[in-house]
Structures are given as C-alpha cells and as structure tokens.
C-alpha cells in the first residue's frame, strides 16, 4: 500500500502550524519506508489532486477548530465527515481533503482518505508567531503517535532514528523540550 501524508498548515500562525510541526517531528525522529511519502503542503491546493491517482491512501494532518473539545484533543475522521460550510469541525484551510477527493472523483481517481486533526487553542494570532500554544505543543506527541499507529496498521515498518527500534502498537513519541 502506498500512502501519502499531507501535513497542512502555516507555521507562522501559532497553532495553524500544527501540520508542519508533525512533519518536522517525523523527519527528525523516524525513518519511513519507501511506501510512505511525507509532504509539508502548507495550505493544501488543487496541485495535490494527482496524488489521489498515485497513492492508495492519503492522510492529512491538520489543525481543526469548532469541535467542542479541549485544545490538544486528537481527532480522527473521514474526509467527508468534515463539514464544508458549518461551524463544526472546520479545517483552518479553504481547501480540504474532501474537496480534493470530490475533484478526483470527477477525473476517475480513487484513494482511501483519513484525516487526523487536533483541536487548537489559537487559530488566528494577531501577529506572525512561530510555535504552538502550550496545550497544543504538549499534545503534539499524541498526534504523532496517532499518525504512526495509522501507518503501522497499514503495514508500514517505521524505525526510530535515535534507537533503531521499530515502531509498534503502543509506541510513545517524545518531542524535544521546547
């Protein structure tokens, strides 16, 4: 199974930078197999459309708001579960994985989709700030673990760079002090 992971967000906008933070953690700490491609896509656009043709599974990692959950809560849902125009569970981006799948279906492309998100605390800082709010940063390891669990469940063999250990169910990720 070939999988693409789209880490979505703008790291200059506090919690909006959640996807890039996950990307950086995976690049720093893990060796991914050739069957998994990791992308820091910024704000996802229609240029991702051909990826639906190239992969069996697409996973987005994104900041979400309006879930009613506490900041730092990790969520897993299908692309179609994210409402396009409601106040509930909105991505912080105009284009969502569901939109890409809709466009891909018109072209005859098909892939499985999974969205991993985290409820944010501050999605609209008044000035550009790199970093995550404390509750989101503290929960970052849980989101990384959720993504690793998805990949391992698909059969991906992932190894920790530092120890060489293979990631297995129940794996605990540790972020550097920040």
C-alpha positions in Angstrom: 0.0 0.0 0.0 1.4 3.4 -1.0 0.5 6.2 1.4 0.9 10.0 1.2 0.8 12.1 4.4 -0.1 15.7 3.9 0.9 17.9 6.8 -1.2 21.0 6.3 -0.6 24.5 7.8 1.3 27.7 8.2 4.0 27.6 10.8 4.0 31.4 11.1 0.5 31.4 12.6 0.8 29.6 16.0 -1.5 26.5 16.2 -2.1 26.8 12.4 1.5 25.4 12.2 0.4 22.0 13.7 0.8 20.1 10.4 4.3 21.4 9.8 5.3 20.6 13.4 4.2 17.0 12.9 6.2 16.9 9.6 9.3 18.2 11.4 8.9 15.6 14.2 8.6 12.7 11.8 11.6 13.9 9.7 13.6 14.4 12.9 12.8 11.2 14.7 11.8 8.4 12.2 12.9 6.5 9.1 9.9 6.0 6.9 9.6 3.2 4.4 9.6 3.8 0.6 5.8 3.1 0.7 5.1 6.3 2.7 5.7 9.8 1.4 5.6 12.7 3.7 4.7 16.2 2.4 4.7 19.6 4.1 2.0 21.1 1.9 1.4 24.4 3.5 -2.2 25.4 2.7 -3.4 22.5 0.6 -4.3 23.3 -3.0 -5.6 21.5 -6.1 -2.0 20.7 -7.0 -2.5 17.8 -4.6 -5.1 16.3 -7.0 -2.7 14.0 -8.9 -1.7 12.4 -5.6 -5.1 10.7 -5.4 -4.1 8.8 -8.5 -0.6 8.0 -7.2 -1.5 6.6 -3.8 -3.8 4.1 -2.2 -4.3 6.1 1.0 -4.0 9.9 1.7 -3.7 11.1 5.3 -4.0 14.7 6.2 -2.7 16.1 9.5 -4.2 19.5 10.2 -5.3 21.9 12.9 -9.1 22.0 13.4 -11.4 24.2 15.4 -15.0 24.2 16.5 -15.1 20.6 17.7 -16.2 21.5 21.2 -13.2 19.6 22.6 -10.4 20.9 24.7 -7.3 22.3 22.9 -4.9 19.4 22.3 -7.6 16.8 21.7 -6.6 14.5 18.8 -9.4 13.6 16.4 -9.6 11.0 13.6 -12.3 11.3 10.9 -13.1 10.6 7.3 -12.7 13.5 4.8 -16.5 13.6 4.2 -17.1 14.0 7.9 -15.5 17.5 7.9 -18.4 19.8 7.1 -17.5 22.2 4.3 -19.5 25.2 5.4 -20.6 24.7 9.0 -19.0 26.0 12.2 -18.5 22.4 13.4 -15.1 20.8 13.0 -13.6 23.1 10.4 -10.2 22.8 9.0 -8.4 26.1 9.1 -7.9 26.0 5.3 -10.3 26.7 2.5 -9.5 23.5 0.6 -9.9 20.2 2.4 -9.1 16.6 1.6 -12.9 16.1 0.9 -12.6 18.8 -1.8 -9.6 17.1 -3.4 -11.5 13.7 -3.4 -14.5 15.3 -5.0 -12.4 16.8 -7.8 -10.5 13.5 -8.2 -13.8 11.5 -8.5 -14.7 13.7 -11.5 -11.4 12.6 -13.1 -11.9 8.9 -12.2 -9.2 8.9 -9.5 -9.8 7.0 -6.2 -8.0 6.5 -2.9 -8.8 6.0 0.7 -8.7 9.1 2.9 -8.1 9.7 6.6 -7.9 13.0 8.5 -6.0 13.4 11.7 -6.6 16.7 13.4 -6.1 18.4 16.7 -8.4 21.0 18.3 -6.4 24.2 18.5 -6.3 27.0 21.1 -5.3 30.0 18.9 -6.1 29.8 15.2 -5.8 33.5 14.5 -2.9 35.2 16.2 -2.8 39.0 15.8 0.8 38.8 14.6 3.1 36.2 13.0 4.4 33.8 15.6 6.3 30.6 15.1 5.4 27.9 17.6 2.4 26.2 19.1 0.4 27.2 22.1 1.3 25.2 25.3 -1.7 22.8 25.3 -1.2 22.0 21.6 2.6 21.6 21.9 2.1 19.3 24.9 -0.3 17.2 23.0 1.9 17.0 19.8 3.3 13.6 20.8 -0.2 12.1 20.8 -0.9 13.3 17.3 2.5 11.9 16.1 1.6 8.6 17.8 -1.8 8.5 16.2 -0.2 9.0 12.8 2.4 6.4 13.4 -0.3 4.0 14.5 -2.3 4.6 11.3 0.8 3.9 9.2 1.8 0.8 11.2 -1.7 -0.6 10.9 -1.3 -0.3 7.1 1.8 -2.4 7.3 4.4 0.3 7.2 7.7 -0.6 9.0 8.9 2.6 10.7 12.1 2.9 12.8 13.2 5.5 15.4 16.4 7.2 14.1 17.9 7.5 17.5 17.5 4.0 18.8 16.8 1.9 15.7 13.8 0.4 17.3 10.8 -0.5 15.2 7.6 1.5 15.9 4.9 -0.9 17.2 1.4 -0.6 18.6 1.6 1.4 21.9 4.7 3.4 20.7 5.4 6.6 22.7 6.8 9.6 20.9 8.8 12.2 22.8 9.3 15.7 21.5 12.4 17.6 22.4 12.0 20.2 25.1 10.5 23.3 23.6 
